[in-house]
């Protein structure tokens, strides 16, 4: 009899359809049955000895919520027998519904129940606790996970013991994962936690990778990539990382129409074992990043979400460094410009912050100038060492891309059809803050904000905390300008200021978007004696009041 190994995860949703992802113990027929008669079925496909299905659910009614169950070969396997959690449900958003978007990044798997947690309570665990206690209460319509869903290079003690039983950890890659099977163990460790498993079964999630999904500072520079490719373990780590990301994260980001047009998805389901098909796709993506698109767009009523790949789509040549290759940049511009009158809020999800503390921004731009030879070969060698040691590889380390995004945001936020808000959603830096840019002259009509929320469950050393606090000060800004002058950097096209934070701890941000109004809430996970963790509100503020669309003069 087939069993449910992992899942279900509720992934893509719209007003009439959804997808539910599962991993099973053997090949089987999978089915989702909803209480209102909606549902769907799919047969599993096989990758590296594991069996998966992405079950299409159709017949949903917009604006309604229905509970569901999962069956394998006709036998019910979800909800689990004796589950303490409410029934999993699918909400099909209606055209007039508002949208509540929760987001964050960087999640180490929490230790087993009762185990010591060195980084404090998990914010997703706290969210699950709240939703389970009040199933009819406020809940996110969408959960955006902005990178580092698993840590391939920083494994837990229990995973390290599991790895040691498979191979010699004195040989590279040591206690980092080496192959597809080891990646699957990371997902089990992360997604089988009972509260997290239930949460992901009932709140739709959309995901994008960041560096630790593969390795710290993934694609930081051409020299870095050359060094990695010279090792005898990197190729297997990267291909396995891309393959496991495609299976566990990417597939669920796609609509039913996109899945139907995806040749890789068709290919893995047409053969008894899709491993070679998927591995060939990953190898092509590694050799030529333009052959794969990990970015995607989702429209929820009058809210447009653009999730941008700011890792695999990079151009690394020092004389033409770019966060996005030309095709990816063109795609982003096309999505922003497509029917701008159709959205009141534009959310751009990029794992790496666009606006950083001023000293960090200038240091990254200065470093990029040194590495491309602005101050000579000796400085270029020093610059590369500093770049890797200090993780200087955010948008500000790609100055032309930084300026290009500023230009695109200004365009999106201006004119007769300007949205009420343009929000850049990011994580990565293990703390939360709000920054607001200003353009010379009039600037955009929309309110533009950089919203950074990280980690969901991780930590940051005290020294780095102090650095981020100092980085916003006037003294730090002066020092940054000195670095910029040494690097012969032009002035950035925007200025910006911090308007909230920094906040440190395990946390989630939530945007509530109704009509043209927008409200932001930041919540931090706190431990409770004898009960699950709770979310405590640190910030609750209005980003945009409700009003009718205005016509610029």
Secondary structure, 3 states (H helix, E strand, C coil): CCCEEEEEEEEEECCCEEEEEEEECCCCEEEEEECCCCEEEEECEEECCEEEEEEEEECCCCCEEEEEEEEECCEEEECCCCCCCCCCEEEECCCCCCEEEEEECCECCCCCCCCCCCCCCCHHHHHHHHHHHCCCCCCCCEEEECCCCCCCCCCCHHHHHHHHCCCCCCCCCCCCCCCHHHHHHHHHHHHCCHHHHHHHHHCCEEECCCHHHCCCCCCCCHHHHHHHHCCCCHHHHHHHHHHHHHHHHHHHHCCHHHHHCCHHHHHHHHCCCCHHHHHHHHHHHHHCHHHCCCCEEEEECCEEEEEECCCCCCECCHHHCECCCHHHHHHHHHHHHCCHHHCCEEEEEECCCCCCCHHHHHHHHHHHHHHCCCCCHHHHHHHHHHHHHHCCCCHHHCHHHHHHHHHHHHHHCCCCCCCCEEEEEECCCCCEEEEEEEECCCCCCCEEEEEECCCCECCCCHHHHHHHHHCCCHHHHHHHHHHHHHCCCCCCCEEEEEEEEEECCCEEEEEEEECCEEEEEEEEEEEECCEEEEEEEEEEEEEECCCCCCCCC
